[in-house]
Amino acid sequence: MARSALTLRVIALAALLVLLGAGEAQAIASIQVTPSNVPLSGLRPADSTPLSFVWTVQTAPGPARAISSSVGAFVLDTGSRQTLLTTGSLATQIALPGGALIFTETVSLPSTVIAEAQARGARRILYVRSFEATYTVQELVRDPFGGLIPANRNVRTTAEAAAVINLGGGMGGPLQIFRLLLRFDDGSPLRVLPEASDLRAFVDVSYEGGGTLEGVWEVADPSSTSGAPVFVPLARVYRFLGAGQRITVEAPPLPTQHTGLYLVRFRVEAPISAEPDPVIRYRVVSPGVEAPPVRLAAHWPPAGMQLSPKTSFRWQPLPEAAAYQLELFSRSQAGERWVPLFSGRGQVFRDVRGHGGKPLPYEDIHATEGLSGPDPLSELGEPATGLLLPAGTTSAVLSPVALRHVEMNELYLWRVRALAADGSTLGLSAPRLLRAPGADLAEAPEAP
């Protein structure tokens, strides 16, 4: 019985120590420094630059802690850290459980330190400050008689944060990102591929000035893309941008282990930009399953526009396409299926009546999904008229021969089909309403 009791006490002690260890690892929940990115202009040899920082230390729930920082350091960031210069301590503050503390300081960065960093080929310096959290915890220890008694133990944990000091700030001013082009390795924004395929993405960054680009590659997998997508980080990017106006950043290998729709984005954390983070899409399918066509964006004409010999049809290119087919399906061709086609497929028509026949801006409802569903016009057979166009084409007008098949007073649906070399369909644009001269939009069914 005594041995069993002792065993239970040992187990309880082990469990308590595990819990204590978990708490110690989270004593400081986060550290933020403002500014986090500092561009520098050119310095004369005798100059030094005053730099002001605000450190916000957030503590985790638990006992009150004394938070202090005994030293800061300017560190050479060339793969392996080398300390160039150290700075002094900050005053100790007491943080309540789960509270936040603010530390402010102004330090001087001598030009000799900058010159040394540049001589070693560095384009940036890190200013790193380590913070310490000290507090007391109570734990059980064994007394000389084999029993367990409470005792206090001092705990000390550390965490650090860093501000980036860019040495290229004099090259046309601070870094400004003005364009991000996200693409897959074949140049397209849409891909359909079998499970376990290799897939990579790239972002082309156009910028001005100099500084450090900070960003995160993120992906949303099929478990969330059917609703509100949940993005999880794949890799962080820290890239110094100096002379030049464009670079390409490669993503890590993208996941393709499960079937379904994935979203990929490159989220810029610094410098702050008003531009939205770009997103591209890919779908993973089971081996042997025919890939569904990707959704092409139709740019012009908008829904309800009247056709003329000069009407230019424009669409998004698909790099893999060997040819394009411009297709027009007529109302008479659809027959009784014309009204159900509209009422069941709201994306093909937006009510344009009552607007004097003027073209309206139009966005396909499903364009943001990136990939098309079932073909709404498959039951209509061959188009009433159209064109077959070579690869690389992104716009076309109907030829005189194609125009001869257009009937006056008729309504049409038009779309573009991207074809593979074997004639299979790679991509489809959503159908849009088009009216021949004399056609009355009042004869079109109500848009749902």
C-alpha positions in Angstrom: 0.0 0.0 0.0 2.8 2.4 0.9 4.5 1.6 -2.4 1.3 2.3 -4.3 0.9 5.7 -2.5 4.5 6.6 -3.3 4.0 5.6 -7.0 0.9 7.9 -7.1 2.9 10.8 -5.6 5.7 10.3 -8.2 3.1 10.3 -11.0 1.5 13.5 -9.6 4.9 15.1 -9.4 5.8 14.2 -13.0 2.5 15.6 -14.2 2.9 18.8 -12.3 6.4 19.3 -13.7 5.2 18.8 -17.2 2.5 21.5 -16.7 5.1 23.8 -15.2 7.4 23.3 -18.2 4.6 24.1 -20.6 3.9 27.4 -18.8 7.5 28.4 -18.8 7.8 28.0 -22.6 4.9 30.6 -23.0 5.9 33.2 -20.4 6.3 35.8 -23.2 3.5 35.4 -25.7 4.8 37.8 -28.3 7.1 40.8 -28.9 6.4 43.5 -31.5 8.8 46.3 -32.4 7.8 49.6 -34.1 9.1 50.5 -36.6 9.9 46.9 -37.8 11.5 48.1 -41.1 13.8 51.2 -41.2 15.3 52.4 -44.5 18.5 54.4 -44.3 19.8 57.2 -46.5 23.5 57.7 -47.2 25.7 58.7 -44.2 28.9 60.7 -44.2 31.9 59.0 -42.4 31.6 61.0 -39.2 27.8 60.6 -38.9 25.7 58.5 -36.7 22.0 57.9 -37.0 19.6 58.1 -34.0 17.0 55.3 -34.2 13.9 55.1 -31.9 12.1 51.9 -31.2 9.0 50.9 -29.3 8.9 47.3 -28.0 5.5 45.8 -27.0 5.9 42.7 -24.8 2.7 40.6 -24.4 2.9 38.0 -21.6 0.9 34.7 -21.4 -1.6 33.9 -18.6 0.1 32.9 -15.4 1.9 34.5 -12.4 3.1 38.1 -12.5 6.5 38.5 -14.1 9.4 40.9 -14.1 10.2 41.7 -17.7 13.7 43.1 -18.4 16.2 43.4 -21.3 19.8 43.7 -20.4 21.3 44.2 -23.9 20.4 45.0 -27.5 22.6 44.3 -30.5 23.2 45.4 -34.1 23.7 42.2 -35.9 25.0 41.4 -39.4 22.4 39.5 -41.3 24.3 37.4 -43.9 23.0 33.9 -43.2 24.9 33.6 -39.9 24.6 36.3 -37.3 27.6 38.4 -36.3 27.3 41.1 -33.6 28.6 44.5 -34.8 27.7 46.6 -31.8 25.8 46.2 -28.5 23.6 48.7 -26.6 22.5 49.1 -23.0 19.7 47.7 -20.8 16.1 48.8 -20.4 14.4 49.4 -17.1 12.6 46.4 -15.5 8.8 46.4 -15.5 6.3 44.1 -13.8 3.7 42.5 -16.0 0.3 41.3 -14.7 -0.9 37.9 -15.9 -1.7 38.1 -19.6 -0.7 41.9 -19.7 1.3 44.0 -22.1 4.3 46.2 -21.4 5.8 48.9 -23.5 9.5 49.7 -23.6 10.9 52.7 -25.6 14.5 53.5 -26.4 16.6 55.6 -28.8 20.0 54.2 -29.9 22.7 55.5 -32.2 23.9 53.6 -35.3 27.4 54.8 -36.2 28.4 55.1 -39.9 31.4 52.9 -39.1 29.1 50.0 -38.4 27.2 50.5 -41.6 30.5 50.7 -43.5 31.6 47.4 -42.0 28.3 45.7 -42.9 28.5 46.9 -46.5 32.1 45.8 -46.7 31.0 42.3 -45.8 28.3 42.3 -48.5 25.3 42.8 -46.3 22.3 44.7 -47.5 20.6 45.0 -44.1 21.4 45.0 -40.4 19.1 43.6 -37.7 18.7 45.4 -34.4 17.9 42.5 -32.0 16.8 42.8 -28.4 16.3 39.9 -26.0 13.8 40.1 -23.2 13.8 38.1 -20.0 10.7 37.0 -17.9 11.5 36.0 -14.3 8.9 34.8 -11.8 8.4 32.3 -9.0 6.5 29.0 -9.2 5.7 26.5 -6.5 6.4 22.9 -7.1 6.6 19.7 -5.0 10.0 18.3 -4.0 10.9 15.2 -2.0 11.9 15.6 1.6 14.5 13.4 3.4 11.7 11.1 4.5 10.4 10.4 1.0 7.5 12.7 1.2 6.5 15.6 -1.1 6.6 19.2 0.2 5.9 22.5 -1.6 8.9 24.7 -2.5 9.4 27.9 -4.5 11.5 27.9 -7.6 12.7 30.9 -9.7 12.0 30.6 -13.4 13.7 32.6 -16.1 12.6 32.5 -19.8 13.8 34.6 -22.8 12.4 35.7 -26.1 13.7 38.1 -28.7 12.5 40.3 -31.6 14.3 42.3 -34.3 13.9 45.4 -36.4 15.3 45.4 -40.0 17.5 48.3 -40.9 17.8 48.4 -44.7 21.1 49.7 -46.1 19.6 50.4 -49.5 17.2 53.1 -48.5 19.1 55.7 -50.4 18.4 54.0 -53.8 15.4 56.0 -54.8 13.8 56.2 -51.4 12.1 53.5 -49.2 10.8 50.3 -50.8 7.4 50.6 -52.5 5.7 47.6 -54.0 3.4 48.6 -56.9 2.6 45.3 -58.6 2.5 41.6 -57.7 1.9 39.0 -60.4 1.3 35.5 -58.9 1.5 32.5 -61.3 2.2 28.8 -61.4 5.4 27.4 -63.0 3.7 27.3 -66.4 2.8 31.0 -66.2 -0.9 30.4 -65.6 -3.1 31.5 -62.7 -5.1 28.2 -62.9 -4.0 24.6 -62.8 -5.7 21.2 -62.8 -3.4 18.2 -62.1 -3.4 14.7 -60.7 -2.7 13.8 -57.0 0.9 13.8 -55.9 2.1 16.0 -58.8 4.9 18.5 -58.4 3.6 22.0 -58.4 5.3 25.3 -57.7 4.3 29.0 -57.8 6.1 32.2 -58.3 5.4 35.9 -57.6 6.9 38.6 -59.8 7.4 41.7 -57.7 7.7 45.1 -59.3 9.0 47.8 -57.0 10.7 51.1 -56.5 13.3 52.2 -54.0 15.1 49.8 -51.7 14.4 47.9 -48.5 13.3 44.4 -47.3 10.3 42.6 -48.6 8.6 40.6 -45.9 5.9 38.2 -46.9 4.3 34.8 -46.4 3.3 32.0 -48.8 -0.1 30.6 -47.7 -2.4 27.9 -49.0 -6.1 27.1 -48.3 -6.8 23.3 -48.8 -10.1 21.7 -49.9 -11.3 21.4 -46.3 -12.1 25.1 -46.3 -12.3 26.3 -50.0 -15.9 25.2 -50.4 -16.8 28.0 -47.9 -14.8 30.8 -46.3 -11.1 29.8 -47.1 -8.7 29.4 -44.2 -5.1 30.1 -45.2 -2.2 28.5 -43.4 1.4 29.5 -43.8 3.8 27.5 -46.0 7.0 29.6 -45.8 8.1 33.1 -44.8 10.1 35.4 -47.1 12.7 38.0 -46.2 14.2 39.5 -49.3 16.3 42.6 -49.6 15.4 44.6 -52.7 18.1 46.9 -54.0 18.9 48.2 -57.4 16.4 47.1 -60.0 12.7 47.2 -60.4 11.6 43.5 -60.5 12.4 40.2 -58.9 10.8 36.8 -58.8 10.2 34.9 -55.6 9.6 31.1 -55.6 7.2 29.3 -53.3 7.9 26.0 -51.7 6.4 22.9 -53.2 2.6 23.1 -53.0 0.5 20.3 -51.4 -1.2 18.0 -53.9 -1.9 15.0 -51.6 -5.7 15.4 -51.5 -8.2 16.0 -54.3 -10.2 19.2 -54.4 -9.7 23.0 -54.9 -6.7 24.8 -53.3 -6.1 28.5 -53.1 -2.5 30.0 -53.0 -1.6 33.5 -52.0 1.5 35.6 -51.3 0.7 37.9 -48.4 2.9 41.0 -48.1 3.7 42.1 -44.5 6.2 44.8 -45.2 6.2 47.3 -46.7 2.6 48.2 -46.2 0.7 48.3 -49.5 -2.9 49.2 -50.4 -2.9 46.5 -53.1 -4.8 43.3 -52.3 -2.8 40.1 -51.8 -2.9 38.1 -55.1 -4.6 34.6 -55.1 -4.3 31.8 -57.6 -6.1 28.5 -57.7 -5.5 24.8 -58.5 -7.5 21.7 -58.4 -6.1 18.2 -57.7 -8.0 15.3 -59.3 -7.7 11.5 -58.9 -5.5 9.7 -61.5 -7.5 8.7 -64.6 -10.2 11.3 -63.9 -10.7 13.8 -66.7 -9.9 17.2 -65.3 -12.8 19.7 -65.4 -12.2 22.7 -67.6 -10.8 25.8 -65.9 -12.9 29.0 -65.9 -11.7 31.6 -68.4 -12.5 35.2 -67.7 -14.4 36.9 -70.6 -13.4 40.6 -70.7 -15.6 41.9 -73.5 -18.4 42.4 -74.6 -20.5 42.8 -71.5 -23.9 41.1 -71.1 -26.7 42.6 -73.3 -24.5 44.4 -75.7 -25.6 44.6 -79.4 -23.4 42.7 -81.9 -21.9 44.6 -84.8 -19.2 43.6 -87.4 -16.7 45.6 -85.3 -17.5 43.9 -82.0 -14.3 42.7 -80.5 -14.5 39.6 -78.3 -11.7 39.5 -75.6 -10.8 36.9 -73.0 -8.2 35.7 -70.6 -5.5 33.5 -72.3 -4.7 30.0 -71.1 -1.0 29.1 -71.7 -1.6 25.4 -72.3 -4.2 26.0 -75.0 -3.4 24.9 -78.6 -6.4 26.7 -80.0 -9.5 28.7 -79.0 -13.1 28.4 -80.3 -15.4 31.4 -80.1 -19.0 30.0 -79.9 -22.4 31.6 -80.3 -25.6 29.7 -79.4 -29.0 31.2 -80.5 -32.3 31.4 -78.7 -34.0 29.5 -81.5 -31.4 26.8 -81.3 -32.2 26.4 -77.6 -35.9 26.3 -78.2 -37.9 25.5 -75.0 -34.7 25.1 -73.1 -33.9 28.9 -73.4 -35.9 30.0 -70.4 -34.8 27.1 -68.1 -31.2 27.8 -69.2 -31.4 31.3 -67.8 -33.6 30.6 -64.7 -31.4 27.7 -63.7 -28.1 29.3 -64.6 -28.1 32.8 -63.1 -24.5 33.4 -64.0 -25.3 33.7 -67.8 -27.4 36.8 -67.6 -27.9 39.9 -65.6 -31.1 41.9 -66.1 -30.2 44.8 -68.5 -33.7 45.9 -69.4 -34.6 49.5 -68.6 -31.1 50.8 -69.3 -31.5 52.0 -72.9 -29.6 49.1 -74.3 -26.3 50.4 -72.9 -23.7 47.8 -72.0 -23.4 47.2 -68.3 -20.4 46.2 -66.3 -20.5 42.4 -65.8 -18.7 40.0 -63.6 -19.3 36.2 -63.8 -20.7 35.1 -60.5 -18.4 32.1 -60.5 -15.3 33.9 -61.7 -13.8 34.0 -58.2 -14.1 30.2 -57.9 -11.4 29.9 -60.7 -12.7 26.5 -61.9 -15.9 25.8 -63.9 -18.6 23.4 -63.0 -20.8 21.4 -65.5 -21.2 22.9 -69.0 -24.6 24.7 -69.1 -24.6 24.7 -72.9 -23.6 21.1 -73.5 -27.2 20.0 -74.4 -27.4 22.5 -77.2 -25.0 20.7 -79.5 -22.8 22.6 -82.0 -22.9 26.4 -81.8 -24.9 28.4 -84.4 -21.7 30.2 -85.5 -18.3 31.1 -84.3 -14.6 31.0 -85.1 -11.6 28.7 -84.6 -8.5 30.6 -83.5 -4.8 29.8 -83.1 -3.0 29.6 -79.7 -2.0 32.9 -78.2 -5.1 34.7 -79.4 -6.8 36.8 -76.8 -9.3 38.8 -79.0 -11.2 38.4 -82.3 -14.0 39.9 -84.4 -16.4 37.6 -86.3 -15.4 37.0 -89.9 -17.8 37.8 -92.7 -18.6 34.1 -93.1 -19.4 33.8 -89.3 -21.6 37.0 -89.5 -23.7 35.5 -92.3 -25.0 32.9 -89.8 -26.1 35.6 -87.3 -29.9 36.2 -87.6 -31.5 39.6 -87.1 -33.7 40.1 -84.1 -32.1 37.1 -82.4 -30.6 36.7 -78.9 -27.4 34.7 -78.5 -25.2 33.3 -75.8 -21.5 33.6 -76.5 -18.4 32.1 -74.8 -14.8 31.1 -75.5 -13.5 27.5 -75.3 -9.8 26.7 -74.9 -8.7 23.5 -76.7 -5.8 21.1 -76.1 -3.8 19.7 -79.0 -6.0 16.5 -79.0 -9.2 18.6 -79.2 -10.3 18.2 -75.6 -11.6 21.2 -73.6 -9.1 22.8 -71.2 -11.1 25.9 -70.3 -14.5 27.7 -70.8 -15.7 31.2 -70.2 -19.2 31.6 -68.6 -21.9 32.2 -71.2 -23.0 35.8 -71.7 -26.0 37.3 -73.4 -25.5 39.0 -76.8 -28.2 40.5 -79.0 -28.2 40.8 -82.8 -29.5 44.1 -84.3 -33.3 44.4 -83.8 -33.4 41.9 -80.8 -35.5 43.0 -77.9 -34.1 42.5 -74.5 -37.6 42.4 -73.1 -37.9 39.0 -74.6 -35.1 37.7 -72.4 -36.3 35.9 -69.2 -36.0 37.5 -65.8 -32.6 37.1 -64.2 -33.0 35.1 -60.9 
